[in-house]
Amino acid sequence: MISLFKKTVLHLEAALNKLESQLDSPVFINDPNYPRFRHKEQSSVTAAFLKAFRIVSSLNASLVLLEK
């Protein structure tokens, strides 16, 4: 069961890597109060990509916990 979960997460990561190449890279904002990275163009596509990235990251974290 865990091996299927691993394979699925790997496929999701690969899909995100392909999508990432189509987006602009984030730029560093050197604000003394709140330094951060931001995308130049804020769009629904960028927001959806970032949400998908967060989901895959959470799935990877849960996989690590399942293996322990």
N, C-alpha and C positions, 0 to 999 in steps of 0.2 A: 504493500500500500504506500509506504513512504517513497519507494522508488518511482512510482507513478506520479506522486506529488512533485518529486524532484524534476522529473522530465517535463512536467507541465510548467513549472516555474522557469526552467531553462528556455522553453519555447516562448514564454511570455517575455523573458529578458531579451531574447533574440529579436522579437518583434519590436520591442521598445528601442533597441539599438538601431534598427532600420528607420524607425520614425524620427529618432533623434537627429539623424543626418539631414532631415528636411527642415529642421527648425533653426532659428538663429541661436548663437551661443549667448549665454547670459554675460552681462557686463558688471564689473565690480563697482559699486557705489561707495566711495570713501567718505561716508558721513561719520564724523567723530562720535555722535551719539548712537548711531545704529548702522555700522558697516554691513553691507549685504551685497548679494548678487541679484540682479534683476534682468529680465528679458527686455530688449528694446521695444518689441512689439507685443503688447498684451492682447491676446486673442482667445477665443474659446478653444481653439486647437491647442494652444500652449497650455491653457488651464487643464484641459482633458489629459494632455500628455503628462503633466506634473502629477495629476491625481493617479494616473495609471502607474507612474513611477513609484509613488508612495505605496500603492497597493502591492506591487511586486516586492518592494523592500520589506513590507510587513509579512508577506508570504515567506520570504527568505528567513526572516527572524523567527517565524513560527516553525519553520523547518529545523532550524538550529535547536530550538527548544524541544521539538519532538525527538530529535536524535540523542539528546542528553538523558 
